[in-house]
Amino acid sequence: MSAPRVLVLAGSLRRASLNKRLAKFAAKQVEEAGLSATYLDLKDYPLPVYDGDDEAEHGVPENARSLRQAFIDHEGLILVCPEYNGSISGALKNVIDWISRPDGDVPMTAAFRDLTALLLAASPGGLGGLRGLVHVRAILEGVGVFVIPQQLAVSAAHKVFDDEGAWLDETAEQRLRGVVEPLLATAGKLFGG
Ligand SMILES: Cc1cc2nc3c(=O)[nH]c(=O)nc-3n(C[C@H](O)[C@H](O)[C@H](O)COP(=O)(O)O)c2cc1C
C-alpha cells in the first residue's frame, strides 16, 4: 500500500489566521511522518460567493477548478476550520459549494470521492471551535468524504502558538500528533494509491 498524499487548508482568509498557523503545523507533522503534504492558502484562490446566475453565465471559476483538482489529487485532507457563530466559516462553505458543482464531464462527487479527512479548529475562545466542527463534519459526510472520528479543537489558540509559528504549548503539539497519525493510518488503509 503506498502512502497517501495529504492536502491541508484552513477555512480562513486573513493573513494572521490562527487556523492557518495550525494548518501549517499539521502539514509539518505529516511531512515529519515521511508523507507528502500540500498546504494551500484560500486567499490565493479568491472566489465569488456562489450564485447560480453567475455559474450559468460564466461556468465554474478557474480558482474553483484548481481547488477541485487539488482535492482530486490527494487521498487525505486536513481541514482547519474557524468557527463563526457556532458553525462553518462562509469562505470554507463557499469553496465546498463551488467544488461540488458538476462541470462538463466532471461529476459533482469528483472532489470528495476516495478522500479521508481530519478536522481541526483553532479559536481564541474556550471551546476552540468545537461547535463548528459538528457542522463541518455533517457537510463533508454529506458529500461523501470519510471523516475520521478523531479531531482537535485548540482553545485559547493565541496562547498556544506565537506569531512566528512556534509552539508555546508542547502538550498541544502532542495532541495534534495524536490526531494526525490516525488520519495517515486510515487514509493509507482506505485509499493509499
Ligand atoms: C463572524 C465571526 C464569528 C465568530 N464566531 C465565533 C464562534 O462562534 N466561536 C468562536 O470560538 N470564535 C468565534 N469567532 C472568533 C474567531 O474564532 C476568531 O476570530 C478566530 O481568530 C478566527 O479564525 P482565524 O484566526 O483562523 O482567522 C468569530 C469571529 C467572527 C469574525
The ligand as an SDF file (V2000), in Angstrom:
LIG
                    3D

 31 33  0  0  0  0  0  0  0  0999 V2000
  -18.1780   36.4720   12.2820 C   0  0  0  0  0  0  0  0  0  0  0  0
  -17.3880   35.8260   13.3860 C   0  0  0  0  0  0  0  0  0  0  0  0
  -17.9950   34.9210   14.2150 C   0  0  0  0  0  0  0  0  0  0  0  0
  -17.2710   34.2510   15.2180 C   0  0  0  0  0  0  0  0  0  0  0  0
  -17.8730   33.3030   15.9660 N   0  0  0  0  0  0  0  0  0  0  0  0
  -17.1140   32.5620   16.8120 C   0  0  0  0  0  0  0  0  0  0  0  0
  -17.6730   31.4150   17.4700 C   0  0  0  0  0  0  0  0  0  0  0  0
  -18.8150   31.0770   17.3110 O   0  0  0  0  0  0  0  0  0  0  0  0
  -16.8660   30.7000   18.2680 N   0  0  0  0  0  0  0  0  0  0  0  0
  -15.5420   31.0170   18.4770 C   0  0  0  0  0  0  0  0  0  0  0  0
  -14.8410   30.3220   19.1990 O   0  0  0  0  0  0  0  0  0  0  0  0
  -14.9930   32.1080   17.8720 N   0  0  0  0  0  0  0  0  0  0  0  0
  -15.7500   32.8660   17.0400 C   0  0  0  0  0  0  0  0  0  0  0  0
  -15.2030   33.9300   16.3940 N   0  0  0  0  0  0  0  0  0  0  0  0
  -13.8150   34.3010   16.7020 C   0  0  0  0  0  0  0  0  0  0  0  0
  -12.8860   33.5010   15.8250 C   0  0  0  0  0  0  0  0  0  0  0  0
  -12.6920   32.2230   16.3920 O   0  0  0  0  0  0  0  0  0  0  0  0
  -11.5520   34.2450   15.7460 C   0  0  0  0  0  0  0  0  0  0  0  0
  -11.7260   35.4820   15.1040 O   0  0  0  0  0  0  0  0  0  0  0  0
  -10.5190   33.4100   15.0510 C   0  0  0  0  0  0  0  0  0  0  0  0
   -9.2690   34.0040   15.2350 O   0  0  0  0  0  0  0  0  0  0  0  0
  -10.8760   33.2740   13.5700 C   0  0  0  0  0  0  0  0  0  0  0  0
  -10.0350   32.3470   12.9490 O   0  0  0  0  0  0  0  0  0  0  0  0
   -8.6830   32.7690   12.2180 P   0  0  0  0  0  0  0  0  0  0  0  0
   -7.7620   33.2970   13.2820 O   0  0  0  0  0  0  0  0  0  0  0  0
   -8.1680   31.4920   11.6520 O   0  0  0  0  0  0  0  0  0  0  0  0
   -8.9860   33.7970   11.1750 O   0  0  0  0  0  0  0  0  0  0  0  0
  -15.9110   34.5930   15.4070 C   0  0  0  0  0  0  0  0  0  0  0  0
  -15.3010   35.5420   14.5670 C   0  0  0  0  0  0  0  0  0  0  0  0
  -16.0180   36.1450   13.5680 C   0  0  0  0  0  0  0  0  0  0  0  0
  -15.3340   37.1100   12.6350 C   0  0  0  0  0  0  0  0  0  0  0  0
  1  2  1  0
  2  3  1  0
  2 30  2  0
  3  4  2  0
  4  5  1  0
  4 28  1  0
  5  6  2  0
  6  7  1  0
  6 13  1  0
  7  8  2  0
  7  9  1  0
  9 10  1  0
 10 11  2  0
 10 12  1  0
 12 13  2  0
 13 14  1  0
 14 15  1  0
 14 28  1  0
 15 16  1  0
 16 17  1  0
 16 18  1  0
 18 19  1  0
 18 20  1  0
 20 21  1  0
 20 22  1  0
 22 23  1  0
 23 24  1  0
 24 25  2  0
 24 26  1  0
 24 27  1  0
 28 29  2  0
 29 30  1  0
 30 31  1  0
M  END
$$$$
